[in-house]
Amino acid sequence: MARTMPGVRLVAAALVAAGGLGCGGASAPATSPAVAPTAAATPSAVVEVPLPAAASEAALLDAVFRVDVERAEVVFDVYPADRRVQAQAAVTFRMRPGQTRPIFHLEAARSPGLSLRLNGETLDPARASDVRLLTYAGSGQLSLELQRDLAAGTLHRLEAGYPLPFTDAGGRYFTDVNDIDGRGNETLFPALNTPHELAHHVLVLRVHAAEPYVAVGSGRLTPRIAGDVQEWVLDTGREVAAYTVMFHLAPARSHAVAERRIGDVEVRVLAPIGGVSAEEAFGTLEPWLAELGTALGPFPMPNGLDVVLTQGGGGMEYYGATTTSLRALRHEVFHMYYACSTVARTYRDSWWDEAITMWYELSTDATFAAIAEDFRSDMVSGRSAVAVGFDRRAYDQGARIIQALAVETGGRARMVAFLRDLHRRRSFDPFTTWDLADEFAAWSGSDVHERFQRWLYQSPGAAAATPSASDWRHRVDLTLPIP
């Protein structure tokens, strides 16, 4: 059922008034405010438009993404018995330089149950003078353009109410991000689906069910008594990319949470009952977290690590969390350093966080070969700066490019030292592929710009993208064990 926006205002205001800026300190009403349903409206058709002309990549990103999100507050009311979810979101933002008309990414923009308010004004999603749905050519991303010109230098507020699908037969509700495909959390709330957009996120998860539920997520979830409703607050505690925010709600009949302190890291594992066990995950994590701490520095997420353990398949990394199999666990936890805290500027730059993660594991083999000097590809240049997803060659040829840098700088230990220093200085400071080349040159004294041009920016077809042997790593399999 769609809800009117006064209810959204009340929920969001309660979050702010109760101290939502503190990690784990957000608050919201014990029950959602009573609101009347709105009439369903048919959304506008999606229009494909050309990319704006821009003199630089930075100008292009400003022209396409247009806003800087400061804070996203979302309340999810989950009704497992009715197989439905109702979301209410409030997003605080500023316009980027030279921009006036805001854009957000939101899959629910296609929903006839969507309701919107911008700075207190109700907008009709079906009226062309209020809302336009568009996609930029080559981006692969649905954009919700609000047809109001907003002033620069001041905060603005978008409020949205919308239904969400509930498809899991086991009664679970969870995030399902895939950065290869470029699918982010715009499937759940208004966001900008790009790695460099960092914002503070506060999510309230409310399960309306008699049976008990358990939950894990980014930034650690704080349970709260809310009458007959089971409620948790997720507060990232700092600005992070929207696509790295994770939560997972599951019935206690099918999943259990185990906690353990490993060194300085609080670890929580949500494991399926009767399947792969939390003890197996702890056994993998104890030596791995110790090794990463020595190699790359202290664990970068202050509230520890939450793991959703799956029966098989690969995994997906999030800020302070992962949904993963045992097989992919080490890989996903390495991403806490490179991907979730050392952040790529655009999706096409994300080749290097995947390549670095693969290289760290593969380079323990002394026979792991560097990329050939004459290798040529369009691994980066073949993608638009605003496109979703990244090139699968990052796993294989990308890792060998990092090996070439390691050889250049004197071996694996020296390359690890560079990565440790880079993480220390550039955490949550998004950077591009050319920035990586600059950083490596400044640290090592070796100029790799010409080789990067050849290896990553050559003409299309120089080395065709082929299925990677490591693609399994991002195929998350949430199938429950058979009783």
C-alpha positions in Angstrom: 0.0 0.0 0.0 1.4 3.4 -0.9 1.6 6.0 1.8 1.3 9.8 1.8 4.4 11.9 2.5 3.5 13.4 5.9 4.2 10.0 7.3 7.7 10.1 5.8 8.3 13.5 7.2 7.4 12.3 10.7 9.6 9.2 10.5 12.6 11.1 9.1 12.2 14.0 11.6 12.1 11.5 14.5 15.3 9.9 13.2 17.1 13.2 13.3 15.7 14.4 16.5 16.7 11.3 18.3 20.4 11.6 17.5 20.7 9.7 14.2 24.2 11.1 13.5 25.8 9.0 16.2 26.8 5.5 15.2 24.1 3.2 16.4 22.3 6.1 18.0 19.4 6.7 15.6 15.9 6.4 16.8 12.4 6.3 15.3 8.8 5.8 16.4 7.9 2.4 17.7 5.2 2.2 15.1 4.8 3.9 11.8 2.5 6.9 11.8 -1.0 6.3 10.4 -1.3 7.6 6.9 -3.9 7.4 4.2 -3.2 5.6 0.9 -2.6 7.6 -2.2 -4.1 6.9 -5.6 -1.9 4.8 -7.8 -0.5 6.6 -10.8 1.1 5.3 -13.9 4.8 6.4 -14.0 6.1 8.3 -17.0 7.9 6.5 -19.8 11.7 6.2 -19.7 13.4 8.5 -22.1 17.0 7.8 -23.3 19.1 11.0 -23.6 22.6 11.6 -24.9 25.4 12.2 -22.4 26.0 15.9 -21.7 28.9 17.5 -23.4 31.7 18.1 -20.9 35.3 19.4 -21.1 36.5 16.9 -18.4 35.5 13.7 -16.6 34.8 15.7 -13.4 32.5 18.0 -15.3 30.7 15.0 -16.9 30.2 13.4 -13.5 28.7 16.7 -12.1 26.4 17.0 -15.1 25.2 13.4 -14.9 24.9 12.9 -11.1 24.0 16.6 -10.3 23.6 16.2 -6.6 25.8 15.5 -3.6 23.9 13.3 -1.1 24.7 14.1 2.6 22.4 11.8 4.4 19.9 9.0 3.5 17.3 7.9 6.1 15.1 5.0 5.2 12.4 3.0 7.2 11.6 -0.4 5.9 8.4 -2.0 7.2 8.6 -5.7 6.3 5.5 -7.9 6.4 6.6 -11.5 5.7 3.1 -13.0 6.1 1.7 -10.6 3.5 4.9 -10.8 1.4 5.2 -7.0 1.1 7.6 -4.2 2.1 6.8 -0.5 2.4 9.7 1.9 2.4 9.8 5.6 3.5 12.9 7.5 2.7 14.3 11.0 3.3 17.4 12.1 1.5 19.2 15.4 2.3 21.4 16.7 -0.6 23.0 19.7 -2.2 23.2 20.6 -5.9 26.6 20.2 -7.5 28.4 23.2 -9.0 26.5 24.5 -12.1 23.5 22.2 -11.6 20.0 23.1 -10.7 17.7 20.1 -11.5 18.2 17.1 -9.2 18.5 13.5 -10.3 18.3 10.3 -8.2 18.5 6.6 -9.0 15.5 4.6 -7.7 14.1 1.5 -9.3 10.8 2.2 -7.5 10.4 5.2 -9.8 8.7 2.7 -12.1 6.2 1.8 -9.3 2.6 3.1 -9.5 2.7 3.2 -5.7 5.5 5.9 -5.6 4.8 9.2 -3.8 7.3 12.1 -3.6 7.8 15.4 -1.8 10.6 17.8 -2.6 11.4 20.5 0.0 7.8 20.0 1.3 6.1 20.2 -2.1 4.2 17.2 -3.3 5.2 16.0 -6.8 3.1 13.7 -9.0 5.3 11.0 -10.5 2.9 10.7 -13.5 3.0 14.4 -14.4 5.7 15.4 -16.8 5.9 18.8 -15.3 6.9 17.2 -12.0 9.0 14.1 -12.8 10.8 12.7 -15.8 12.3 9.2 -16.0 15.5 9.0 -18.1 18.5 7.0 -18.8 21.7 8.4 -20.2 22.9 6.6 -23.4 25.5 4.1 -22.4 24.9 4.4 -18.6 22.5 1.5 -18.0 21.0 3.4 -15.1 17.4 4.6 -14.5 17.3 8.2 -13.3 14.5 10.0 -11.6 14.7 13.7 -12.7 12.7 16.1 -10.5 11.4 19.0 -12.6 12.3 21.8 -10.2 15.2 24.1 -10.4 17.0 24.3 -7.0 19.4 26.8 -5.5 23.0 26.0 -5.0 24.7 26.4 -1.6 21.8 25.1 0.5 20.4 21.8 1.7 17.4 20.2 0.0 15.3 17.3 1.0 13.6 14.6 -1.0 11.0 12.4 0.7 9.7 9.2 -1.0 7.3 6.5 -0.1 7.0 3.3 -2.2 6.3 -0.4 -2.0 9.1 -3.0 -2.6 8.9 -6.6 -3.8 9.3 -9.4 -1.3 10.4 -12.5 -3.2 12.3 -14.8 -0.8 10.4 -18.0 -0.1 12.3 -18.4 3.2 11.0 -15.2 4.6 14.3 -13.3 4.4 14.7 -9.7 3.3 18.2 -8.4 2.3 20.3 -6.2 0.1 21.4 -7.8 -3.2 24.1 -5.6 -4.8 26.3 -6.8 -7.7 29.0 -4.4 -8.8 29.9 -6.4 -11.9 26.4 -5.8 -13.2 26.4 -2.3 -11.7 23.3 -3.1 -9.5 23.4 -1.1 -6.3 21.0 -0.1 -3.6 18.9 2.1 -5.8 16.8 -1.1 -5.8 15.9 -0.2 -2.2 16.1 3.6 -1.7 17.0 6.9 -3.6 20.7 6.9 -4.2 23.4 7.7 -6.7 24.7 4.5 -8.1 28.4 5.4 -8.4 31.4 4.5 -6.1 32.4 8.1 -5.4 29.2 9.3 -3.9 29.7 9.0 -0.2 26.8 9.7 2.2 25.8 8.9 5.8 23.1 6.2 5.9 20.7 5.4 8.7 18.2 2.6 8.0 15.4 1.4 10.3 14.4 -2.2 9.7 11.0 -3.1 11.1 9.8 -6.7 10.9 6.0 -7.2 11.5 6.0 -10.9 12.4 5.2 -13.1 15.4 8.1 -15.4 14.8 11.5 -14.1 15.9 14.0 -12.7 13.4 17.8 -12.1 13.5 19.7 -9.4 11.6 23.2 -8.3 10.6 24.4 -5.4 8.5 26.9 -2.6 7.7 27.9 -0.5 10.7 26.4 -3.0 13.1 22.7 -3.2 13.7 21.3 -2.0 17.0 18.1 -3.9 18.1 15.3 -1.8 19.7 12.1 -2.7 21.5 9.2 -1.4 19.4 6.0 -3.0 20.8 5.0 -6.0 18.7 7.4 -5.0 15.9 11.0 -6.4 15.8 13.2 -3.4 15.0 16.9 -2.7 14.2 18.7 0.5 13.4 21.6 0.5 11.0 23.9 3.5 11.2 27.0 3.5 9.0 28.4 6.2 11.3 30.2 7.9 8.5 29.9 8.6 4.8 30.0 5.5 2.6 29.0 4.6 -1.0 25.3 3.6 -1.1 26.1 0.4 -3.0 28.3 -0.7 0.0 25.4 -0.6 2.6 24.2 -4.1 3.5 21.5 -5.6 5.7 20.1 -9.1 6.0 17.0 -10.1 8.0 16.2 -13.8 8.5 13.8 -15.9 10.6 15.5 -17.4 13.6 14.1 -20.8 12.6 16.4 -20.8 9.5 19.5 -18.7 10.7 21.5 -18.0 13.8 24.0 -15.3 14.6 27.3 -16.1 16.3 29.7 -13.5 17.6 33.5 -13.6 18.3 36.2 -11.1 18.8 39.2 -11.8 16.6 42.1 -9.6 17.6 40.6 -6.1 17.6 37.7 -7.0 15.3 34.2 -7.8 16.4 32.9 -10.4 14.0 29.3 -11.5 13.7 28.3 -14.4 11.4 24.8 -15.1 10.2 24.8 -18.8 9.2 22.0 -21.1 7.9 20.9 -23.7 10.4 21.9 -27.2 9.3 24.4 -25.8 6.7 27.8 -24.3 6.6 28.7 -23.2 10.2 29.9 -20.0 11.8 32.8 -21.9 13.3 34.1 -22.7 9.8 34.0 -18.9 9.0 35.8 -18.0 12.3 38.4 -20.6 11.4 39.1 -18.9 8.1 38.9 -15.4 9.6 41.3 -15.7 12.6 44.5 -16.1 10.6 43.2 -13.9 7.7 42.3 -10.8 9.7 45.7 -11.1 11.5 47.5 -11.2 8.2 45.6 -8.3 6.7 46.2 -6.2 9.8 49.9 -6.8 9.6 50.1 -6.3 5.8 47.6 -3.4 5.3 47.0 -1.8 8.7 44.2 -1.9 11.2 40.8 -3.2 10.1 39.2 -0.1 8.5 35.6 -0.5 9.8 35.2 0.6 13.4 32.2 -1.5 14.2 33.7 -4.8 13.0 32.7 -7.3 10.4 29.3 -8.8 9.7 29.2 -12.0 7.5 26.2 -13.6 5.9 27.4 -17.1 5.2 26.0 -18.9 2.1 26.1 -22.5 1.1 28.1 -22.0 -2.1 28.8 -19.6 -4.9 30.9 -16.5 -4.5 30.2 -13.3 -2.5 29.7 -9.5 -2.5 31.6 -7.0 -0.3 30.0 -4.2 1.6 31.1 -1.6 4.1 32.0 -3.7 7.2 30.0 -6.7 5.9 29.8 -9.4 3.2 27.4 -11.9 1.8 29.7 -14.8 0.9 30.5 -18.5 0.7 33.5 -19.9 2.7 35.3 -20.3 -0.6 35.1 -16.5 -1.3 35.4 -15.3 2.3 39.0 -14.2 2.2 38.5 -12.4 -1.1 35.5 -10.5 0.2 37.2 -9.5 3.5 40.2 -8.2 1.6 37.8 -5.8 -0.1 37.2 -4.1 3.2 40.5 -2.4 2.5 40.3 -2.1 -1.3 36.8 -1.4 -2.6 34.9 -0.4 0.6 37.4 2.0 2.2 39.9 2.8 -0.6 37.3 3.7 -3.1 37.3 4.0 -6.9 36.1 7.2 -8.5 33.8 5.5 -11.1 32.7 2.0 -11.8 35.2 1.8 -14.7 38.0 2.6 -12.2 36.8 -0.3 -10.1 39.0 -2.7 -12.1 41.9 -1.8 -9.8 40.2 -2.7 -6.5 39.3 -6.1 -8.0 42.7 -6.5 -9.6 44.5 -5.7 -6.3 42.4 -8.1 -4.3 43.0 -10.9 -6.8 46.7 -10.0 -7.0 47.2 -10.3 -3.3 46.1 -13.9 -3.3 47.6 -15.0 -6.6 51.0 -13.4 -6.1 51.8 -15.7 -3.3 52.6 -18.1 -6.1 56.2 -17.3 -7.3 55.2 -18.4 -10.8 52.4 -15.9 -11.1 53.3 -13.9 -14.3 53.1 -10.2 -14.9 51.1 -8.9 -17.8 53.1 -8.8 -21.1 54.6 -5.5 -22.0 52.8 -5.6 -25.4 49.4 -6.4 -23.9 46.7 -4.0 -25.1 43.1 -3.6 -24.0 40.3 -1.1 -23.5 39.6 -2.4 -20.0 39.0 1.2 -18.8 38.5 3.3 -22.0 35.9 0.8 -23.3 33.5 1.9 -20.6 31.8 5.3 -20.0 32.7 7.1 -16.8 29.0 7.0 -15.9 28.3 3.4 -16.9 27.4 0.9 -14.2 29.6 -2.2 -13.7 33.2 -2.9 -14.6 35.2 -5.0 -17.0 35.5 -8.7 -16.0 39.1 -8.8 -17.2 40.0 -7.0 -14.0 40.1 -10.4 -12.3 42.7 -12.0 -14.6 44.6 -9.5 -16.8 44.0 -6.8 -14.2 45.7 -8.8 -11.5 48.7 -9.4 -13.8 48.9 -5.6 -14.4 49.3 -5.2 -10.6 51.9 -7.9 -10.7 53.8 -5.9 -13.3 53.8 -3.0 -10.9 55.0 -5.3 -8.1 57.9 -6.4 -10.3 58.7 -2.8 -11.2 58.9 -1.8 -7.5 61.0 -4.7 -6.4 58.7 -7.6 -5.5 55.6 -8.5 -3.6 56.6 -7.1 -0.2 57.4 -3.7 -1.7 54.0 -3.7 -3.5 52.2 -4.6 -0.3 54.0 -1.7 1.4 52.8 0.6 -1.3 49.2 -0.6 -0.9 49.4 -0.2 2.9 50.6 3.4 2.5 48.0 4.2 -0.2 45.2 2.8 2.0 46.4 4.9 4.9 46.4 8.1 2.9 43.5 7.7 0.5 40.8 5.9 2.5 37.4 7.4 1.6 39.0 9.7 -0.9 37.8 8.3 -4.3 40.4 8.2 -7.1 40.7 7.3 -10.7 43.0 4.9 -12.7 45.2 7.8 -13.6 45.4 8.8 -9.9 46.6 5.3 -9.2 49.3 5.7 -11.8 50.3 9.0 -10.2 50.4 7.5 -6.7 52.5 4.6 -7.9 55.0 6.9 -9.7 55.3 9.2 -6.7 55.9 6.3 -4.3 58.2 4.1 -6.5 59.8 6.6 -8.9 58.6 4.6 -11.8 56.4 6.3 -14.4 53.8 3.7 -15.6 51.5 6.2 -17.5 52.6 5.0 -20.9 52.0 1.4 -19.9 48.6 2.2 -18.4 47.7 3.8 -21.7 48.6 0.6 -23.5 47.2 -1.9 -21.0 43.9 -0.1 -20.1 43.1 2.6 -22.7 43.9 1.1 -26.1 41.4 1.0 -28.9 38.4 -1.3 -28.7 39.1 -4.9 -29.7 42.8 -4.8 -28.8 42.1 -7.6 -26.3 38.4 -8.6 -26.3 36.7 -9.1 -23.0 36.0 -12.8 -22.4 34.3 -14.6 -19.5 36.6 -14.7 -16.5 37.5 -17.9 -14.7 36.9 -15.9 -11.5 33.3 -14.7 -12.4 32.0 -17.2 -9.8 33.2 -14.8 -7.0 30.3 -12.5 -7.6 27.6 -15.1 -8.1 26.0 -15.0 -4.6 24.0 -18.2 -3.9 21.5 -17.7 -1.1 19.9 -21.2 -1.5 19.1 -22.6 1.9 20.4 -26.1 3.0 18.0 -28.9 2.5 16.7 -30.1 5.9 
